[in-house]
């Protein structure tokens, strides 16, 4: 009598056969028809009779437990040979590898298996199957899983990735993928954030960040896979094909701001700013977009032979509808700057400086800035770019010329100072003269008033005298006097 405990299974080894065939077929190590050797049939927990110790050897084996967050990869030590060109044995009906006899009877293949064992407890015959634990595949948030399969049909001529196959549940059902004639190698389909029962013997997963398009930008998609599409760019555009979404080439419809699960091995997304973009031709200044990091102050030579430096800022705008044409023509924004903006603006100001001396250039800065805006704007229109404005920044003439200009300006200022002081002295003299006259005027007025008073006093005296004489004559004279 043999008693198998509740947490064990019994692995049976038959030492010999009393009657019938005793030897296993060539190449087989597991007996499924009563032959001597390791038996496919195991003993579940329970009580068994007639297992004579002189004929049978019973080994108690713990259940195979696959913990949560793990999967079991199965390697079969016995079975039919793998088909030529295959590396994995296809799935057969065997109760998750718990029925070893059914596995062998249903044509199970020797070697690594496509099917996996999900978390749980299993009665696995370890004489036949070797179970290896591995982690579930987990894709974090804001990431994308890039899939490369190790089994399937060869890729078609001219293709770099396998076409999307439906029904395999994100590559978790390997047999459905292979049955649907999935391709071997890099896959167009990606997997998003989550946990997956993916057999690493079948598929390799590489995690990359999702493609993020910031506000104020659009993403122009360049697809390396798909059928050849109809060119939508028009007859006048001769710098590349622009196709509909899903075809190979530059897509006519750019992606708006957001996050996208893009496979970077089959698609490339070029970011194009749709807000006003400032580019500085200045050695000490660069914008955050870094498109002008290789631009420097422009050195020009004037008509009178003086070299001088000037800083220039160019503001451009690329409409959303024109972004695919810009990318189809130049490939990326850096090429637009280096191939168009840098030579156009540099050559314009060099030519403009040669028509004028330094002093005149400084004096006509406003007019030259407007002329530069008009000229550069017309040039950029040919490349589907709108020139918003051209601004001349700091102008640095030669030091010797600057000293001459400074000395001249100082002399002019001194002359103005002297003229001002002269006028101040003349004003002071006039003031003092007027002040003296005003003081004398007081005395004159005082004298005039004195004369007027004297005259009035005299006139008063004269008017009083006749009255007094008349009174004198009328007085009676003393007689002695007569």
Beta strands, then each sheet from edge to edge (+ up, - down):
strand 1: 2-4
strand 2: 8-14
strand 3: 30-31
strand 4: 37-39
strand 5: 46-48
strand 6: 56-62
strand 7: 64-66
strand 8: 70-76
strand 9: 111-117
strand 10: 120-122
strand 11: 129-135
strand 12: 137-139
strand 13: 143-149
strand 14: 185-191
strand 15: 194-196
strand 16: 203-209
strand 17: 211-213
strand 18: 217-223
strand 19: 242-243
strand 20: 249-251
strand 21: 258-260
strand 22: 267-273
strand 23: 277-281
strand 24: 298-301
strand 25: 307-317
strand 26: 386-396
sheet 1: 1+ 5-
sheet 2: 3+ 4+ 2- 6+
sheet 3: 7+ 10-
sheet 4: 9+ 8- 11+
sheet 5: 12+ 15-
sheet 6: 14+ 13- 16+
sheet 7: 17+ 21-
sheet 8: 19+ 20+ 18- 22+
sheet 9: 23+ 25- 24+
sheet 10: 23+ 25- 26+
end
